[in-house]
Amino acid sequence: MPYAGLHPSYGAFPAHMAYDPVGFAPVFYEEQPPLKSKGSGTISAPRNKSLASMPGGQLFPIIGMKKRAFQEANPDIKLVSLGIGDTTHPIPVEIAAAMSAYAEGLGTWERYEGYDPKIERELKQKIVEVLYSAGNDNNLVDPSEVMISDGSKCDLGRLQFLFGKDATVAVQDPAYPVHVDSSAMAGRFTSFDEESMQYRGMTYMPCTADNDFFPDLSLAERSDIIMFSNPNDPTGACATRSQLQDLVDYAREKGKIIIFDAAYFAYIKDPNCPRTIYEIDGAREVAIEVNSFSKLAGFTGIRVGWTICPKDIKFSDGTAVFHDWSRINATIFNGATNVGQAGALAVLQNMPKVIEVIEYYMGNAQLIRETMEGLGFTVVGGQNSPYLFVHYPGRDSWEVFDELLEKCHIIATPGSGFGASGQGYIRLSAYGRKEECILACQRLKEFYGRRT
Ligand SMILES: Cc1ncc(COP(=O)(O)O)c(C=O)c1O
């Protein structure tokens, strides 16, 4: 029998079968697949229908356009950005030096390494030791459950392959856009509603002042997957131990899987707010934790992250989710850069230096928070997170963005760009230089101080 290829779960399949590249559900043809035309294009392969129904990502292109237009009209005005979603502080020299030394070693016969560098095993061990210790030589996870990756955004994309196309998803509203868009690309919606700017068939769980920025979990009744970012981007809110226990209890009772995005865990100061979901009883049965060195240690460009998939999580047919997750990674991922992993190991060996940088950003966060609160605004976040969500009741987020740009010469990020429930809010970020943050706060005081 002629074989057309290899299917990830079904093995070799014959020429009269194809598979849906998104849901990985086999498609059977009666005989041969139909001949398709390339139409007005250059290829015959049909477009992924989910991608074709998705609107363009508008938030950051519009911000860029408005910024350029303002700067062209006002070339002498120095804009200050409180809209940065990227780290800005140099990484500690010890970490840079570890990467240089590793890179130099690659130029020698003795220390050259290709696939599967030895350092990866050491890094997994160290991640567990430093970040998942439960004290008394007990750990919350096993090193074999840690998958080293090239960052959490990439893992969020790859995780979508774990579930069938018919698996439904619930997202926080507002949400980190990748949670929504990666789910949409995987086909977890029926259509896009232009008016509400939401996907039908996806569940949006509002996180607002009314519920202390923690969602009503019962909304996820019909969703198989719950995407949860904590501390949250964009609101900066951070769930307490009892809130996370509610989340895990709900997931266990109803059989949901939680994709727990902890990219900002290192900013959590409140001892009542767990830094990992595995501090919560029962989480090992229902939660995958996606994490990263990006915001922990300025690795947004170096690209190293990790994901924990506990071996206790089982699909309804009894298969360990870990089994399929390993298979996905072995097939479409070839590991994080070895130089980056050497840097990541150095991060965990130099935590006091890493924490100094986080404290630098948190100093900015405190300054912004005190400034905005002093001006009478209600502010969420900035205490366990580098992001602050500032409320402008009754106002449109884009109108506030324009006001900040034109009157204060500050770039911010409109809350509504992260989802309908972000309307009336603006996200301010603590990334950036302290001097610029001080300047931004002076400008805010000058403009809003006049109102009172
Ligand atoms: C909530 C959240 N998750 C994940 C990421 C992506 O991080 P990484 O650089 O590890 O891909 C970001 C980046 O801004 C984020 O805000």
The ligand as an SDF file (V2000), in Angstrom:
LIG
                    3D

 16 16  0  0  0  0  0  0  0  0999 V2000
    1.6400   36.6320   30.0140 C   0  0  0  0  0  0  0  0  0  0  0  0
    2.7960   36.3940   29.1010 C   0  0  0  0  0  0  0  0  0  0  0  0
    3.1240   35.1350   28.7860 N   0  0  0  0  0  0  0  0  0  0  0  0
    4.1500   34.8660   27.9610 C   0  0  0  0  0  0  0  0  0  0  0  0
    4.8950   35.8660   27.3950 C   0  0  0  0  0  0  0  0  0  0  0  0
    5.9700   35.5090   26.4040 C   0  0  0  0  0  0  0  0  0  0  0  0
    7.1870   35.3350   26.9930 O   0  0  0  0  0  0  0  0  0  0  0  0
    8.4210   34.6580   26.2600 P   0  0  0  0  0  0  0  0  0  0  0  0
    9.3950   35.7420   25.9920 O   0  0  0  0  0  0  0  0  0  0  0  0
    8.9130   33.6300   27.2050 O   0  0  0  0  0  0  0  0  0  0  0  0
    7.9380   34.0290   24.9810 O   0  0  0  0  0  0  0  0  0  0  0  0
    4.6100   37.1880   27.6970 C   0  0  0  0  0  0  0  0  0  0  0  0
    5.4200   38.2600   27.0790 C   0  0  0  0  0  0  0  0  0  0  0  0
    5.2100   39.4060   27.1230 O   0  0  0  0  0  0  0  0  0  0  0  0
    3.5210   37.4670   28.5580 C   0  0  0  0  0  0  0  0  0  0  0  0
    3.1800   38.7300   28.8440 O   0  0  0  0  0  0  0  0  0  0  0  0
  1  2  1  0
  2  3  1  0
  2 15  2  0
  3  4  2  0
  4  5  1  0
  5  6  1  0
  5 12  2  0
  6  7  1  0
  7  8  1  0
  8  9  2  0
  8 10  1  0
  8 11  1  0
 12 13  1  0
 12 15  1  0
 13 14  2  0
 15 16  1  0
M  END
$$$$
